[in-house]
Amino acid sequence: MSSTSVHVGYIGLGNLGRHLAASLVRAGHQVTVTDLDRSAADELLTAGAQWADTPAAIASVCDVVFTCLPSPRAVDAVVAGANGLLAGARDGLVWIDNSTTDQDETMRLAALCAERGVIMLEAPVTGGVHKAAAGEITVLVGGDESVYQRMEPLLAAIGSPVLYMGELGSAAVIKVITNMLAFIHLVAAGEALMLAKRGGLDLTKAFHAILNSSGNSFVHETESQVILNGSYNIGFTMDLACKDLGFATKFGREFGVPLDLASMTEQTFIRARQQYGGGAWSSQVVKLLEDALATDLRAPGFPEVLQ
């Protein structure tokens, strides 16, 4: 697929989607976007993207349509609802979903799409908003391998590496696994930093010691920084974390795998959502421990937002 022959649509311009759409614009593709909030598209329109009022309008003019949406309900509304993608789709349209969503819903919507001649790939992304902004976020792909190969240049435009996981539904499972690990690591990183603080250590020195030890993790390298800054701004909300942990524990039940740590972490996030609200940044889960011990985890020199 040549970049000059593809008209790409992007639906959902939240913390992740706007960066993924921007990567497609930077790669030279003709991009048409839409979102419930038109102001979310301002920078993209300035950069050369076009606006459409509805998903149906995008589907009627594009060869490939990406979506990045916050919940299975939102995905269903955008794809199968009134003025949804299927209402305007032409035969042969490829729909690529960057959302982290329910595997069963993915399979159901893929079947609906097939009835209308629309081909689906799932392509959830992982690595954080700062990686999406740099075009370096990991893309996990599930679906027909021949379709993946045809779409690989577009997928490579939004992130790297692009990893083909297998048949449709496989990417949903691995994406939930990666997020499950990230949330467990986040709670653990908060406990580790608090142990260092209450043990009288300099938190900057403790951060670097962990960074250069066997206890390091991607989450410590990234989210610990915005915790130590006090912004907690990782670009990912408590509602989304609870949704993804719910998917993980659901898989645990379905696959017969006891998920002791994931289940405990899910309950911790539910308490944090109750305390700070669903729109709070997910890294604010660490504040539960800070508040309980009346001890903040702050150190100078750490960024408010990761670059």
Backbone torsions as a table, in degrees:
resi	resn	phi	psi	omega
1	MET	NA	119.6	-179.4
2	SER	-84.6	145.3	-177.0
3	SER	-63.6	-27.2	-176.0
4	THR	-78.4	-15.9	-175.0
5	SER	-98.6	1.0	-170.8
6	VAL	-109.7	126.9	169.9
7	HIS	-103.4	117.0	-171.7
8	VAL	-108.0	135.6	172.4
9	GLY	-104.7	148.9	174.3
10	TYR	-135.6	125.1	-177.5
11	ILE	-119.9	120.6	179.8
12	GLY	106.8	96.5	-172.2
13	LEU	-114.0	50.3	176.5
14	GLY	-81.4	-156.2	-175.3
15	ASN	-57.1	-36.7	178.0
16	LEU	-92.2	-48.8	-171.4
17	GLY	-58.0	-38.1	-178.0
18	ARG	-65.2	-32.7	178.0
19	HIS	-74.9	-37.8	178.6
20	LEU	-65.8	-41.5	176.5
21	ALA	-63.9	-39.2	179.3
22	ALA	-63.1	-36.2	177.4
23	SER	-63.0	-37.8	177.7
24	LEU	-66.3	-38.8	177.1
25	VAL	-64.2	-46.0	-179.5
26	ARG	-61.9	-30.2	-179.9
27	ALA	-76.8	-3.0	175.2
28	GLY	94.7	9.7	179.4
29	HIS	-80.7	151.2	169.3
30	GLN	-77.0	119.1	-171.3
31	VAL	-124.9	129.6	173.4
32	THR	-116.8	133.9	-171.9
33	VAL	-126.0	159.7	170.1
34	THR	-154.7	158.4	-179.3
35	ASP	-163.1	159.4	175.6
36	LEU	-62.4	-28.6	179.6
37	ASP	-109.3	104.9	-176.5
38	ARG	-62.0	-30.3	-179.0
39	SER	-63.3	-21.9	177.9
40	ALA	-64.6	-18.2	-177.8
41	ALA	-96.2	-0.2	-171.4
42	ASP	-54.1	-51.0	-177.4
43	GLU	-65.8	-36.3	179.2
44	LEU	-67.2	-40.3	179.4
45	LEU	-66.3	-38.2	176.6
46	THR	-63.0	-34.3	-178.2
47	ALA	-80.0	-6.9	175.9
48	GLY	122.3	-3.6	177.3
49	ALA	-72.0	161.5	176.0
50	GLN	-109.6	158.8	-178.9
51	TRP	-108.0	142.4	169.0
52	ALA	-128.0	148.6	-174.7
53	ASP	-78.2	-26.0	-175.0
54	THR	-140.8	159.7	171.8
55	PRO	-58.7	-36.5	179.2
56	ALA	-61.8	-40.3	179.7
57	ALA	-65.3	-38.9	176.8
58	ILE	-64.1	-46.9	-177.3
59	ALA	-62.7	-28.0	-176.7
60	SER	-74.1	-18.1	-176.2
61	VAL	-118.9	-11.3	-173.0
62	CYS	-102.6	154.3	174.7
63	ASP	-86.4	-33.9	-179.0
64	VAL	-137.0	136.8	177.6
65	VAL	-125.7	126.2	173.4
66	PHE	-97.1	149.2	170.6
67	THR	-131.8	147.6	173.1
68	CYS	-144.0	100.8	-167.4
69	LEU	-130.1	156.9	-167.4
70	PRO	-82.3	-13.2	-174.3
71	SER	-158.0	161.0	174.9
72	PRO	-57.9	-37.2	178.9
73	ARG	-61.9	-41.9	179.2
74	ALA	-65.6	-40.4	178.5
75	VAL	-61.8	-45.2	179.8
76	ASP	-60.4	-44.1	-178.8
77	ALA	-62.8	-41.3	-177.4
78	VAL	-71.9	-34.0	-176.8
79	VAL	-88.0	-49.9	-169.5
80	ALA	-110.2	-3.9	-178.3
81	GLY	-78.6	177.9	175.2
82	ALA	-59.2	134.1	-175.7
83	ASN	61.3	23.3	178.1
84	GLY	-81.8	177.8	-177.0
85	LEU	-54.1	-43.6	-176.4
86	LEU	-68.8	-23.5	179.5
87	ALA	-68.7	-23.5	-178.6
88	GLY	-117.6	1.6	-171.4
89	ALA	-70.1	140.8	171.5
90	ARG	-95.9	155.1	178.8
91	ASP	-58.7	131.7	179.1
92	GLY	95.3	-4.1	176.5
93	LEU	-59.0	140.6	174.1
94	VAL	-107.3	125.8	176.1
95	TRP	-106.8	124.5	179.0
96	ILE	-117.3	117.1	-175.6
97	ASP	-100.4	114.4	175.9
98	ASN	-87.1	0.5	-178.0
99	SER	-70.8	154.3	166.0
100	THR	-94.0	109.6	-169.8
101	THR	-138.6	-179.1	-176.1
102	ASP	-76.2	133.0	-177.9
103	GLN	-61.3	-42.9	180.0
104	ASP	-61.7	-40.2	178.3
105	GLU	-66.3	-38.3	176.7
106	THR	-58.1	-46.2	-178.8
107	MET	-67.0	-38.8	179.7
108	ARG	-65.0	-46.4	-178.8
109	LEU	-69.2	-34.3	177.1
110	ALA	-61.7	-38.8	178.5
111	ALA	-66.4	-41.2	176.5
112	LEU	-61.4	-42.4	179.5
113	CYS	-62.0	-44.1	-178.4
114	ALA	-59.1	-36.1	178.4
115	GLU	-63.5	-25.8	-179.3
116	ARG	-101.9	8.3	179.6
117	GLY	78.2	18.6	178.5
118	VAL	-101.7	133.7	-178.5
119	ILE	-101.9	134.4	-177.9
120	MET	-112.4	139.5	163.2
121	LEU	-122.0	140.3	169.2
122	GLU	-95.0	137.6	-177.9
123	ALA	-148.5	60.1	177.2
124	PRO	-62.3	154.0	-176.1
125	VAL	-118.1	154.0	-178.7
126	THR	-148.0	143.2	179.8
127	GLY	138.0	-14.6	176.3
128	GLY	106.3	159.9	-176.6
129	VAL	-61.8	-38.9	-178.5
130	HIS	-64.4	-33.0	176.3
131	LYS	-71.3	-37.6	176.6
132	ALA	-62.9	-41.5	-179.3
133	ALA	-62.7	-32.8	-179.1
134	ALA	-88.3	-1.9	-176.7
135	GLY	72.3	22.3	-174.4
136	GLU	-117.7	16.8	-179.0
137	ILE	-76.8	146.0	179.3
138	THR	-75.6	135.0	-178.9
139	VAL	-114.1	123.2	-177.9
140	LEU	-108.6	119.9	-168.5
141	VAL	-116.1	135.4	172.0
142	GLY	-130.4	142.7	179.0
143	GLY	143.9	-172.0	-179.7
144	ASP	-59.2	128.7	-173.5
145	GLU	-66.3	-33.2	179.4
146	SER	-67.6	-35.1	176.7
147	VAL	-69.5	-41.8	176.0
148	TYR	-56.2	-46.2	-178.6
149	GLN	-62.5	-36.2	179.1
150	ARG	-70.1	-33.9	-177.3
151	MET	-91.3	-5.0	-173.5
152	GLU	-54.6	-38.9	177.9
153	PRO	-61.6	-37.7	177.0
154	LEU	-68.4	-42.4	179.1
155	LEU	-63.3	-38.4	178.9
156	ALA	-67.8	-21.7	178.4
157	ALA	-71.7	-27.7	-177.1
158	ILE	-94.4	-18.6	-178.0
159	GLY	-169.7	174.7	178.4
160	SER	-161.1	134.3	0.3
161	PRO	-78.0	161.9	171.1
162	VAL	-105.3	118.5	-173.4
163	LEU	-115.6	118.4	176.7
164	TYR	-82.7	120.4	-173.0
165	MET	-96.8	-21.3	-179.0
166	GLY	135.6	-154.1	-174.9
167	GLU	-65.3	166.5	-179.3
168	LEU	-55.4	133.0	-177.6
169	GLY	105.0	-23.8	-177.3
170	SER	-70.3	-35.9	-179.8
171	ALA	-68.5	-33.1	178.1
172	ALA	-61.6	-39.1	-178.9
173	VAL	-68.9	-48.6	-176.6
174	ILE	-69.1	-32.7	178.4
175	LYS	-65.0	-42.0	177.6
176	VAL	-63.4	-39.6	178.0
177	ILE	-61.4	-45.7	-179.1
178	THR	-64.4	-40.4	178.6
179	ASN	-68.1	-39.1	176.9
180	MET	-56.4	-47.2	178.6
181	LEU	-62.0	-41.3	-179.2
182	ALA	-61.3	-41.9	-178.0
183	PHE	-70.7	-37.8	175.4
184	ILE	-62.2	-45.6	179.2
185	HIS	-62.2	-35.5	-179.3
186	LEU	-64.6	-47.6	178.0
187	VAL	-62.2	-41.5	179.6
188	ALA	-64.6	-40.1	179.2
189	ALA	-62.8	-40.1	177.0
190	GLY	-61.8	-43.1	178.5
191	GLU	-64.5	-39.5	-179.6
192	ALA	-65.0	-44.7	179.4
193	LEU	-64.9	-38.5	178.2
194	MET	-66.7	-38.7	177.4
195	LEU	-61.7	-41.0	177.6
196	ALA	-64.5	-44.5	-178.2
197	LYS	-63.5	-47.4	-178.3
198	ARG	-72.7	-16.6	175.4
199	GLY	-87.2	3.3	175.1
200	GLY	85.7	13.8	-179.0
201	LEU	-86.0	152.6	170.5
202	ASP	-71.2	124.7	-172.8
203	LEU	-70.1	-29.5	175.3
204	THR	-64.3	-44.5	178.4
205	LYS	-66.7	-38.3	178.6
206	ALA	-64.2	-41.5	178.4
207	PHE	-56.9	-47.5	-176.8
208	HIS	-71.7	-31.7	176.6
209	ALA	-64.5	-44.3	177.6
210	ILE	-65.3	-41.8	-179.8
211	LEU	-55.9	-33.9	-176.4
212	ASN	-105.9	28.3	-177.2
213	SER	-127.0	177.2	176.1
214	SER	-70.2	-11.6	178.4
215	GLY	-88.5	3.2	-177.3
216	ASN	-70.0	156.4	173.9
217	SER	-151.9	162.8	175.1
218	PHE	-57.9	-38.4	-179.9
219	VAL	-64.6	-42.4	177.0
220	HIS	-62.5	-43.7	-179.2
221	GLU	-58.7	-31.7	-174.0
222	THR	-106.6	-66.4	-171.1
223	GLU	-69.5	-30.3	176.7
224	SER	-59.8	-30.0	-179.1
225	GLN	-66.7	-44.3	-179.1
226	VAL	-76.5	-21.6	171.2
227	ILE	-68.1	-47.7	-179.3
228	LEU	-65.9	-29.2	174.3
229	ASN	-71.0	-35.0	-177.4
230	GLY	98.2	-3.1	177.8
231	SER	-80.5	-30.2	-174.3
232	TYR	59.9	8.5	-168.7
233	ASN	-79.4	93.3	177.7
234	ILE	-106.6	0.4	177.1
235	GLY	74.0	21.8	-177.3
236	PHE	-142.2	128.4	-169.5
237	THR	-92.4	164.7	177.3
238	MET	-63.1	-38.6	176.9
239	ASP	-58.1	-44.2	-179.4
240	LEU	-66.3	-38.6	179.1
241	ALA	-63.9	-44.1	179.5
242	CYS	-64.7	-38.8	176.7
243	LYS	-58.9	-48.6	-175.8
244	ASP	-68.9	-37.4	176.1
245	LEU	-66.7	-32.9	174.5
246	GLY	-63.4	-39.6	175.5
247	PHE	-62.3	-41.1	-178.4
248	ALA	-62.8	-48.6	-178.6
249	THR	-68.5	-29.1	173.8
250	LYS	-63.7	-45.5	176.8
251	PHE	-61.3	-38.8	178.2
252	GLY	-56.9	-44.1	178.2
253	ARG	-66.8	-44.2	-177.0
254	GLU	-65.1	-39.0	-173.9
255	PHE	-94.7	-1.1	178.5
256	GLY	70.4	33.9	-178.8
257	VAL	-111.0	117.9	176.3
258	PRO	-70.3	122.1	-177.1
259	LEU	-112.4	73.9	-175.2
260	ASP	-61.5	-50.3	-177.5
261	LEU	-67.2	-41.6	179.7
262	ALA	-63.9	-40.3	-179.8
263	SER	-65.8	-42.6	177.1
264	MET	-64.1	-41.3	-179.8
265	THR	-65.9	-39.1	177.4
266	GLU	-59.2	-44.1	179.4
267	GLN	-64.3	-36.8	177.4
268	THR	-63.5	-42.6	178.8
269	PHE	-68.5	-35.4	176.5
270	ILE	-62.2	-41.8	177.0
271	ARG	-64.3	-40.5	-179.9
272	ALA	-66.5	-39.0	177.3
273	ARG	-63.5	-40.7	177.8
274	GLN	-62.9	-37.8	-176.3
275	GLN	-77.5	-41.9	-169.8
276	TYR	-114.4	-10.1	178.5
277	GLY	98.9	152.1	-177.2
278	GLY	-66.3	-23.7	179.8
279	GLY	-86.6	-4.5	177.2
280	ALA	-65.9	151.4	177.4
281	TRP	-64.8	142.6	-175.3
282	SER	-60.8	-31.7	-179.4
283	SER	-67.8	-11.1	177.0
284	GLN	-71.4	-4.9	173.2
285	VAL	-55.9	-30.2	179.3
286	VAL	-66.2	-24.5	-178.9
287	LYS	-65.8	-23.0	174.2
288	LEU	-55.6	-44.3	179.5
289	LEU	-71.8	-39.8	177.3
290	GLU	-59.8	-45.2	-179.4
291	ASP	-68.2	-40.5	-178.5
292	ALA	-62.6	-34.0	-177.3
293	LEU	-103.8	3.1	-178.2
294	ALA	49.9	43.2	-177.7
295	THR	-137.8	118.2	-179.7
296	ASP	-89.8	157.9	-179.7
297	LEU	-110.0	84.9	-176.8
298	ARG	-127.2	145.0	175.8
299	ALA	-151.6	146.9	-177.7
300	PRO	-75.0	154.7	170.9
301	GLY	90.6	2.5	179.9
302	PHE	-99.3	146.6	-172.1
303	PRO	-75.4	150.5	174.9
304	GLU	-71.8	-36.2	179.0
305	VAL	-137.1	137.5	179.7
306	LEU	-71.3	140.8	179.5
307	GLN	-109.4	NA	NA
